[in-house]
Amino acid sequence: MKFFVASVALLFSAAEAFHTAPIGRTSTRTNMIVKGDEKGSEKVAKVFEGKPAENSEFDALVKANFPGAMSNKELETKVVSVLEGKGFKPSNTLLATSLCADELARVLEDDFVKVYGNNFNLGGLSGFPFAGNTGFGAMAAHVPDDGYCLLVHGPHVGITKDGLIGKVERPGIALVDTCCGSAIAASKYLKGITDGGAKITTKLQSFTDFQQGAVQELILPFGKRLNDCEDRMKELPYALYDSQDILVRDIINTGAGGIKKGLALLGGIQINTGPDTLDYFHPLRFEYYNEDGEMVEDLLALL
């Protein structure tokens, strides 16, 4: 385990090995930025055209299981409006995400892409920021001069139409599948350790499954918390979020010199649902960082 933890630490401190010069506020405009004068708030209204209508009964079910959650439609409408008031526009904002590799995690990501343009991906399995310091440095260099970055991150969890947590209906698949598969596999690994059933092995973590190995190691401190909770599947994404939150904020602090005019950090739990209902998000952090990388405003109460 020491070997693997050291490998994870190396992953998140690799920036200096790849940069020949310090990260600066270089001008690197790319086609990731949306051109034109249309406001973000105007784009959000179009995003949800043709999507499932809000279902009050299912809405109550989700919020009973995840107090504080809101539909993606409500979330994105409020986030874009708040940031618009701070100067964030589709033409001057780069979207960065650290979300799970699962295609269901693309729903929220794609909705924000329709507002701000193509995203810079920092994430991997379970939503952990595997791009690390190097990825953040590269991303920051792509933000327009005198522009902003919106960074969205978090793990995800499924909920079926009947309220089963950790499962979700997927289009074209009869089997009600696990969600998040990576998180649940890591939870089972952890339970094997805390319950004493894990097998002793001399085999080192495989590089070909490096990300899953990292997820399993990074969830280790939450063994007692998950064992003591009433609903393991409900608590699991929050434990993962707490681990990711530490990493994301450390990466931001390390790369603070690359922030241009400002950065907004939106962190929380993605709640994926079946194809006939809207997805949800439980926001746990919404903060604004100035050009010096200082967190200067907590915006969570505005959501």
N, C-alpha and C positions, 0 to 999 in steps of 0.2 A: 504493500500500500504506500510506503514511503517513496518508493520509486515512482509510483504513478502520480502521487500528489506533487512531487517535484516536477514531473512532466507537465502537469497542468499549470503549475506556477510559471514554468518556462514559456508555455504558450501565451500567457497573458503579459509577459514582460519582454517579448521578442522585438519590439519596435526598433530598438537601436541597431539590431543586426541587419535590418532591411533598409534603413534610411541613411543616406550618405550625408545628409544635412538635417539640422533641426526642423521640426514641423513649423511652418510659418503660415501667414495668411496669404498664401499664393493665389493668384487668379487662375482658376481652372474651371471655366464654364463648360458644361456638357449638355447633351440633349436630354439629360435626366430632368432638366428644369422645364416647366411648362411655359410656353411663350403666349403672349396676348395679355389683354387687360381685364379679362373676366375675373370677378371676385371669387374667392374660395367658397363663400357662403352661397353664391349662385350655382356653383358646380355641385355642391352637396345635394341640393334638391334634385338634380338630375341623376345622381348616383343611385338613388333608391327607386327610380322609375322602373316598373316591371318586377320588382322584388316582392316577396310575400308581404301581405298586409299584416299589421300588428294584430296579434291575437291576445285579447285581454286575459283569457283563462290561462293560456300558456305563460304569459307575462307574469301572472301572479305565482305560478308554479316555480318559475326560475328565481324570482325574487324571494320566495319563501326559503329556497335552498341557498341562495347567494345574496343575502341582504346587502344593498349598496350597488347591485348590478343594474345596468341600464342597457337598452337595446343599442346595437351598433349605430342605428339611425340617430338616436338621441345623443349618443356619445359624440359621433362625428360632427353633428350639427353644432353642438356646444363647443367642442374643441376648436373647430375651424373659426367659429365666431369670436371666441376669446382671443385666439392668436391673431386674427385679422385686426383686432383692436390694438395689438402690439406691433403691427407692421408686417406680419407674415402674409405673403401673397404667393400664389402659384408661381409667379415669375421670379421670385427671389428666395424661394425656400427649397431646400433639399430634404427629402424624406429618407430617414434611415430607420431600419427595423431590425429587431433581434427577436424573432418569433420561430416557432418550431418548423421543422422541414415538412411536416404533414400538410397535405393540400388544403385541409380545412382551415389552417392558419392563414392561408392566402386570402380568405374572404375579407377580413379586416384590412389586411395589407393592400389588396387590390382596390378597396373603396377609397383609401387615402391616396393611392396612386392616381386615381381618376381626378383627384383635386390638385395634388402637388407634382405629379409626374413620377417617372420610374424611381424606385427606391434603391438605396445602397443597402445590401444585405449584410448584417453583422452576425446573424444568428445561425443556430444549428439545432440539433435534437433538443426537445423540451424547451427551446427558446433561449438556451444559454448563449452568451455572446462570444462564440468561439473565434471570431475574427480578432478579438482582443485589441491590444493597444495599436498594433500595426494596422488593422482594419479601420479603427477609429481615425487614425492619423490620415490614412488615404481618403476616407470619407470626408473629413474636415477640409481637405484640400480641394474637394469638388464643390464646396458651398460657394455660391456666387459672392463676389466682393460686395461688402456692405449688405450681406444677406444672412439668412437664418437656416437653422436645422431643426427639424422635428424628429425626435428619436422616440420610437414606440417599441416597447419590449414587454415580455411576459410569457409565462407558460400558458397552456390551454387545457381545458377539460371538457368532456362531452356530457350532455344530458339528453336523454331520450324524451319523446313526447309523453311518456308515462312517469317521468321524473327519476329514472335510474341514472345515477351519476357514475361517470367513468365509462359510459357507453354512448354510442350515437348512431343514428341511422345515416347511411351514406348512399348517395344516388347510385342506382343500378346494382346494389349489393344487398342480397336478401338477409345476410347475417348482420345482426346488430353488433357493430365492431367496437373494440376498445378505443378510448380516446382520453388521454394521450398514451399511446403504446409504449413509448420510451419511458415516460414517467412511471407507468404501472410496472414495467419490467424492473426499473430501478427500485421501486417500492418493495417488490418481491425479493430482490437481492438483499435489501436492507433488512427485511423481516427475517430472512434466513440467518442473518448475523445476530440480530437482537434476540431471536428465539432459540439460538444455539443449534440450528439445523444446517448451517452452511458447511460445505465440505472443504477440508484443507487441501490446497493445491499449490504446486510449485510453478504452475504456468503463469507467466506474466500477462498483463493485459495486452490484447492484440491491437496492433496499430490499425488494422483494417476495421476495427470497431472502436476506434479511439474515443469518439464522441460519447457513445453509450457508456464506456468505461468511466469517462469523466463525470457524466451525470450521476452514476452510481457512487462515485467517491465524494462528490459535492453534496450529496444528500445525507451522507453518514451522520453529521451532527444532529439530525432531526429524528433519529431512531426512537428516542423516548417519547418525543412529542407525538409522533405518529402512532406509537403503541398505546399511548394514553388517551387519544382522542376518541370521540364517539363514532365518527364516520371517517374512516381512513381515506376513502376516495374523495371526500369533500375537502379534507384538510391537506391532502397531498399537493395540489397546485399552489396553496399558500406557503407551504414549506419550500417548494421550489422557487417561488417568487422571492422569498426572503434571502435565499442563497444568491439568486441572480441580481437582486437589488444591490447587494454588496459589491459584486463584480462590476456591474454597469457604472455605479457611481465612482468606483476606483478608476475605471477606464476613462471616464469623463475628467476626473481630477488630473490624471496623468496627461491627457491630451488637451488640457484646457487652453494651452497656447495656440491651438489650431482653430479655436472657435472664432468665427468672424464677428457678426454683430450681436448674435445671441443664439441660444439653444433652448428648446422646450423639451422636457423629458416627461413622457407619458408612460407610466408603468402600471401593470395590473394583470388581471386574469382574463384570458379569452374564454368564453363559454360557447362552445360550438353546439349547434342544434341540428335537427334534421332538415331536409331540403325544402320543407313546406313552412318553415318558421324563420324569423330573423335570428341572427346570432346576437350574443350579449357580451358585455365586458364589465368587469368590476374594477374601476379605477382605484388604485391605491397610492399613486404618486403622480402629481402634475405640477411641475416646477419650471421656473424660468431662470436660466443662467445668462449673465451678461457677457460682454466680450472678453472679460478677464477670467471667465470660468467660475465666477462666484454665483452661488444660488441666491438670488435677490428677491424672489417672489414665489410664494406657495399659491398655486392657482386651483388646488383641488376643490375648494369650497365653491368655485364657480361652475362646477359640473353638476 
